[in-house]
């Protein structure tokens, strides 16, 4: 119950979850920073953006949002929900592969499994966009992108879910996975 005129902040478990997400070690290629969180989806939310940058080239971009409703949400089947968006340019030859959407989804679930980020109620889509230029734009050639949009109810530490999202960005960017047991070097989080 909120008493009129009083200020009630986010619950302690949500603040702890946000601290977990903020404290996730990221690969040096991933530049992440906080962004304004959506206000109408849940009573409490935290959001960050991330870009995979190699030699000044942005190879992938995305967002990670942690939602919390202490009362629970029937659609989530829980009190927390992770929401993500990730996008990267791909070779135009890849865009015609009918298996690519399933592979894109497996990159997300594999990353979650790799970080032991238990989850349920996963849903989402993988979209492949292929553009061909014509007329005065012929010099632009063709381009293709893959987009992964997903949400799931986390059952484990929220930091593991943010780490999985960062790995998804790296997979979309075409970076090789880190060798087992290798800790990522400190990144330039928040520095653009």
C-alpha positions as CSV (number, residue, x, y, z in Angstrom):
1,X,0.0,0.0,0.0
2,X,1.3,3.4,-1.0
3,X,0.4,6.2,1.4
4,X,-0.5,9.4,-0.4
5,X,2.5,11.8,-0.4
6,X,5.0,9.0,0.3
7,X,7.6,7.7,-2.1
8,X,7.9,4.0,-2.6
9,X,10.9,2.8,-4.6
10,X,11.5,-0.4,-6.5
11,X,11.6,-3.6,-4.4
12,X,14.9,-4.8,-3.1
13,X,14.8,-8.0,-5.2
14,X,14.4,-6.0,-8.4
15,X,17.3,-3.7,-7.4
16,X,19.5,-6.8,-6.7
17,X,18.5,-8.2,-10.2
18,X,19.5,-4.9,-11.8
19,X,22.8,-5.0,-10.0
20,X,23.4,-8.5,-11.4
21,X,22.6,-7.4,-14.9
22,X,24.9,-4.3,-14.6
23,X,27.7,-6.5,-13.2
24,X,27.9,-9.0,-16.1
25,X,31.3,-9.2,-17.6
26,X,31.1,-8.6,-21.3
27,X,33.5,-9.3,-24.2
28,X,35.6,-6.4,-25.1
29,X,33.7,-6.2,-28.5
30,X,30.4,-5.5,-26.7
31,X,29.7,-1.9,-25.8
32,X,26.7,-1.6,-23.5
33,X,25.0,1.3,-21.8
34,X,21.8,1.9,-20.0
35,X,18.8,3.4,-21.8
36,X,15.4,4.6,-20.7
37,X,13.2,1.6,-19.8
38,X,9.7,1.2,-21.0
39,X,7.2,2.6,-18.4
40,X,3.9,1.0,-19.3
41,X,4.7,-2.7,-19.6
42,X,5.5,-3.4,-16.0
43,X,5.7,-1.5,-12.7
44,X,9.5,-1.9,-12.7
45,X,11.9,-2.1,-15.7
46,X,15.5,-1.8,-16.5
47,X,16.9,-1.5,-20.0
48,X,20.3,-1.4,-21.8
49,X,21.5,-1.3,-25.3
50,X,24.5,-3.1,-26.7
51,X,26.6,-2.9,-29.9
52,X,29.2,-5.3,-31.1
53,X,32.0,-3.2,-32.5
54,X,35.2,-4.5,-34.1
55,X,37.8,-2.1,-35.5
56,X,35.2,0.7,-35.5
57,X,32.7,-1.4,-37.4
58,X,29.3,-2.0,-35.7
59,X,28.5,-5.6,-36.5
60,X,25.4,-6.1,-34.3
61,X,23.1,-4.1,-32.1
62,X,20.4,-4.9,-29.6
63,X,18.5,-4.2,-26.4
64,X,17.9,-6.2,-23.2
65,X,15.0,-5.3,-20.9
66,X,14.3,-6.7,-17.5
67,X,10.6,-6.3,-16.5
68,X,9.3,-6.9,-13.0
69,X,5.8,-7.0,-11.7
70,X,5.7,-8.0,-8.0
71,X,2.1,-9.1,-8.3
72,X,2.9,-11.5,-11.1
73,X,1.7,-11.5,-14.7
74,X,-0.4,-14.4,-16.0
75,X,1.1,-14.0,-19.5
76,X,4.6,-14.4,-18.1
77,X,3.7,-17.1,-15.6
78,X,6.0,-15.3,-13.1
79,X,7.0,-11.9,-11.7
80,X,10.0,-11.2,-14.1
81,X,10.3,-11.2,-17.9
82,X,13.4,-10.7,-20.1
83,X,12.8,-9.1,-23.4
84,X,15.4,-8.8,-26.2
85,X,16.0,-7.5,-29.6
86,X,19.1,-8.2,-31.6
87,X,20.0,-7.4,-35.2
88,X,23.0,-7.8,-37.5
89,X,23.8,-7.5,-41.2
90,X,24.4,-10.9,-42.9
91,X,25.6,-12.0,-46.3
92,X,22.9,-11.9,-48.9
93,X,23.5,-15.6,-49.7
94,X,22.6,-16.5,-46.1
95,X,19.3,-14.7,-46.3
96,X,17.9,-17.3,-48.7
97,X,18.7,-20.2,-46.4
98,X,15.4,-21.6,-45.2
99,X,17.0,-22.9,-42.0
100,X,18.4,-19.5,-40.9
101,X,15.4,-18.5,-38.8
102,X,15.6,-21.8,-36.8
103,X,19.4,-21.3,-36.5
104,X,18.9,-17.8,-35.2
105,X,16.5,-19.0,-32.6
106,X,18.9,-21.8,-31.5
107,X,21.6,-19.1,-31.0
108,X,19.4,-17.6,-28.3
109,X,18.5,-20.9,-26.6
110,X,22.1,-22.2,-26.9
111,X,23.4,-18.9,-25.2
112,X,20.8,-19.3,-22.4
113,X,21.8,-22.9,-21.9
114,X,25.5,-22.1,-22.0
115,X,25.1,-19.6,-19.2
116,X,22.8,-21.9,-17.2
117,X,20.1,-19.3,-17.5
118,X,17.0,-21.4,-16.8
119,X,13.9,-20.1,-18.4
120,X,10.3,-20.9,-19.3
121,X,7.5,-19.4,-21.5
122,X,9.9,-18.4,-24.3
123,X,8.4,-16.8,-27.3
124,X,9.7,-14.7,-30.2
125,X,10.5,-14.4,-33.8
126,X,13.4,-14.4,-36.2
127,X,13.1,-12.2,-39.2
128,X,15.3,-12.2,-42.3
129,X,15.2,-9.1,-44.4
130,X,16.7,-9.1,-47.9
131,X,16.8,-5.8,-49.8
132,X,17.7,-5.3,-53.5
133,X,18.2,-1.8,-54.9
134,X,16.9,-0.6,-58.2
135,X,16.9,2.4,-60.5
136,X,19.0,5.3,-59.2
137,X,19.8,3.2,-56.1
138,X,21.4,0.3,-58.0
139,X,24.8,1.3,-56.8
140,X,23.6,0.5,-53.2
141,X,23.5,-3.2,-54.2
142,X,21.7,-5.7,-52.0
143,X,21.7,-6.1,-48.3
144,X,20.4,-8.6,-45.7
145,X,19.8,-8.6,-42.0
146,X,18.7,-11.0,-39.3
147,X,16.6,-9.9,-36.4
148,X,15.8,-11.9,-33.2
149,X,13.0,-10.6,-31.0
150,X,12.3,-12.7,-28.0
151,X,11.0,-12.8,-24.4
152,X,11.1,-15.4,-21.7
153,X,10.5,-15.8,-18.0
154,X,13.8,-16.2,-16.2
155,X,14.1,-18.9,-13.5
156,X,17.7,-18.2,-12.5
157,X,20.0,-15.3,-11.7
158,X,19.1,-12.4,-14.0
159,X,22.8,-11.7,-14.8
160,X,23.0,-15.0,-16.6
161,X,20.2,-13.9,-18.9
162,X,22.0,-10.6,-19.7
163,X,25.2,-12.6,-20.4
164,X,23.3,-14.9,-22.8
165,X,21.9,-11.8,-24.6
166,X,25.4,-10.4,-25.1
167,X,26.5,-13.8,-26.5
168,X,23.6,-13.8,-28.9
169,X,24.8,-10.4,-30.2
170,X,28.2,-11.8,-30.7
171,X,26.9,-14.9,-32.5
172,X,24.8,-12.6,-34.8
173,X,27.9,-10.6,-35.5
174,X,29.8,-13.7,-36.5
175,X,32.3,-13.7,-33.7
176,X,33.7,-17.0,-32.6
177,X,32.7,-18.2,-29.2
178,X,35.2,-17.8,-26.3
179,X,37.0,-21.0,-25.4
180,X,35.5,-22.7,-22.3
181,X,37.1,-21.3,-19.1
182,X,38.2,-18.1,-20.7
183,X,37.1,-15.0,-18.9
184,X,36.3,-12.0,-21.2
185,X,38.7,-9.1,-20.9
186,X,37.2,-5.9,-19.4
187,X,35.1,-4.0,-22.0
188,X,34.4,-0.4,-22.7
189,X,31.0,-0.5,-21.1
190,X,29.3,2.8,-21.5
191,X,32.1,4.3,-23.6
192,X,31.2,5.3,-27.2
